[in-house]
Amino acid sequence: MRRSLLAAGAVGAAALVAVAAVAVARSSDPATAPTPETGTTTITRTTLADVMVVTGKLGHGPEQELVSRLKGTVTALPAVGTTIERGAAAVRIGDRPVVLLYGTLPAYRDLAAPAAPDRATSPGPAPGGGSVGADVKQFETNLKALGYTGFTVDDEYTASTATAVKRWQRDLGLPETGTVELGRVVYAPGPIRVASHVVTAGRVAEGPLLTFTETARLVTALLPARSASLAAVQTKVTVELSDGSRTAGSVRSVRTPDAETAASAPEPVVEVIIAADDAKAFAVPGDGAARVRFVASTRKDVLAVPVGALIALAEGGYGLEIVGDGTSRIVAVTTGLFADGRVEVSGPDIREGMTVRTAR
């Protein structure tokens, strides 16, 4: 990714600093503390969630390179922004297509059927030597999806597969060899969108030819590496878009950013790719900024008060000033999670609905 994203996090330490400031102003020792302007609030039962918010960018996710494995001259490139689906040409080399197929295993060899026996000298069974492996099954799955039949989808490239391949090659205007040469097909998990051209038509097909992304709209965010545990794959997050709308999303993948992005970040980061639970939610114009909320921890069904209600006790720790019926008293409390300006409190002398004094 060529543009760096600025990451910003809210951490518990900041909340503690805020508590310290309030507590100094509202010390239980009236001889040493000023009297701030105060109000009242109630102890409520709620769910607290500590979140980290980072900035992100709405687009189509990280760019990948389409690299040529064929020799020749680039004769045609698809326009930037074009969507390419299974069976279509991702690029043309020597005026012949390099075909996009779906899969996660890269093409790494020629695929061929066993050599046909010479019946004059070898009247027995056909010799071995055909391609066998997961890459064969991946290719045959695509061939069948494109409407070609007459073979069994498995990990063996048989004479029946070669016959179907010849029909496929004829339809593409390729020599009908029955062999899939290395570089004739490229794989991606699904349809791709052309992001940029690395070369122009007329150049030698050598190395990267173009870059591509997924077709779906995605948010890319940078998260401090120390907080990478918040972004496990399939983790639920909330995304706020530049138009103010909020939508639920899930972490699609986490990876190390490119060298340029890593160098520009103030600390080690990971790149998090986020998909919307409802794809339509990301269908807004342009590639804009986004804010992603990762939940660090959650406390359900706890008693909580605004942070400003805490009082620093002379003997250490914190307390609350309980008010009612014209009287008030200080009770000690144990603090828990700080989140969104509130703090979890517990203790034998507090209960839901109590009125407490708080700094305005």
Secondary structure, DSSP 8 states (H G I E B T S, - for coil): --S--------HHHHHHHHHHHHHHT-S-TTTS----EEEEE-EEEEEEEEEEEEEEEES---EEEEE-S-SBEEE---TT-EE-TTSEEEEETTEEEEEEE-SS---S-B-------TTT--SS------BSHHHHHHHHHHHHTT--SS--SSB--HHHHHHHHHHHHHHT----S-B-TTSEEEESS-EEEEEESS-TTSB--EEEEEEEESS-EEEEEEEGGGGGGG-TT-EEEEEETTS-EEEEEEEEEE---HHHHHHSSS-EEEEEEEESSGGGG--SS--EEEEEEEEEEEEEEEEEEGGG-EE-TTSSEEEEEEETTEEEEEEEEEEEEETTEEEEE-TT--TT-EEEEE-
